[in-house]
Amino acid sequence: MNEIPLSRPEFDETEARAVADVLASGWVSQGPKVAEFERAFAGRVGARFGIATTSCTTALHLALLVAGIGEGDEVICPSYSFVATANAILYAGATPVFADIDAHTWNIDPADALRRITPRTKAIMPVHQVGLAADLDALAPAAARGLTVIEDAACAIGATYRGRPVGSHGHISCFSFHPRKTICVGEGGMLMTDDEAIADHARQLRSHGASVSDHARHQASGLVYEEYRELGYNYRMTDLQAAIGLAQLPKLARFLERRRAIADRYDTAFAPLPALQVPARPPYADHAYQSYAVMLTDGCALDRDEAMRALVACGVSCRRGIPPIHLEPLYRDGPGAGSLPITEKVAARSIFLPMYAGLSDADQVRVIDAVGDLAGRTR
Ligand SMILES: *Cc1c(COP(=O)(O)O)cnc(C)c1O
């Protein structure tokens, strides 16, 4: 019996050839392929500018810096997220303030987020968790009060909100190309914006604050010297990774179609079971299903760890629901921590199931049977 993985990136000879071509070109660091990937990805998500980075985490750090966020500022974000969301806020010297999530969508609860605004709040960072868009319109009162909205869109490649792709709604948004996401380059991320000044600033901070990029200097005729006016970072993506991204991008539609078909099958099997709550499908969003989680309801006889052990025994890989950031040792004594009942309940009762474009129908049936079996058990 083969073990069904939780997730797996999808590569073929196209990516291998793309990398070989970059190696043969002799230009492997940030150069023409990165510029091409930025334009192609910006076109796909409907933003004017893309600034490729080493990860979504570093893109989020740049987003906070270009928004002018620093020491003494507060940024509101969900705790039901990967720790990177809050870590980026700490990198900028600011304080994360955690809001609870909605019991249905498991995304930031807009009313709770708006209640947490203080005179020190400078930004709000909704997360489009596991590929389901957060309710951006419900956060508009925050923007109207002068707060910057930074979308953590790490999981949201291909997701839409009110009929338009995540990334096209006029805020700064940050995407990830980690292997757990729908498109993968190894490690990588991208900051999207429609604002040219923000794009220029993010590009400079990505490369030590240099006024001229290596590639521009290389292409210029005559002597060009760069200047360093503020503290920047080395957050540059390489052309090797961008070439992989360019090979992955044309496959995105197929990946999404396959992930949505897998989610439809899971929903059809699990929605009728009283022991399970399936992911929400709010009318304003097309889910991109970067991951698929079910929540064990109060009607389920097993606790989460018992259920996970039962799945692993059937050769089905699974993971616990997202561990809340505010309960981690690094954050639990911090000023932004407190009790978040819905976050804590969803985290304690949910399980991620295998979800990747290459999941075969036969393997999915095995997952459905194993989950259906445990959901039907009574003590
Ligand atoms: C994966 C993820 C990140 C971090 O992305 P990296 O590219 O690995 O830095 C940030 N936020 C969320 C919600 C994520 O799922």
The ligand as a Gaussian input file, in Angstrom:
#p B3LYP/6-31G(d) Opt

LIG

0 1
 C        3.485000      29.708000       3.014000
 C        2.972000      30.921000       3.684000
 C        3.782000      32.032000       3.929000
 C        5.265000      32.027000       3.704000
 O        5.637000      31.808000       2.392000
 P        7.203000      31.552000       2.080000
 O        7.298000      31.742000       0.605000
 O        7.498000      30.160000       2.517000
 O        7.958000      32.567000       2.842000
 C        3.217000      33.168000       4.471000
 N        1.905000      33.205000       4.764000
 C        1.088000      32.167000       4.565000
 C       -0.365000      32.288000       4.879000
 C        1.599000      30.972000       4.036000
 O        0.791000      29.919000       3.869000

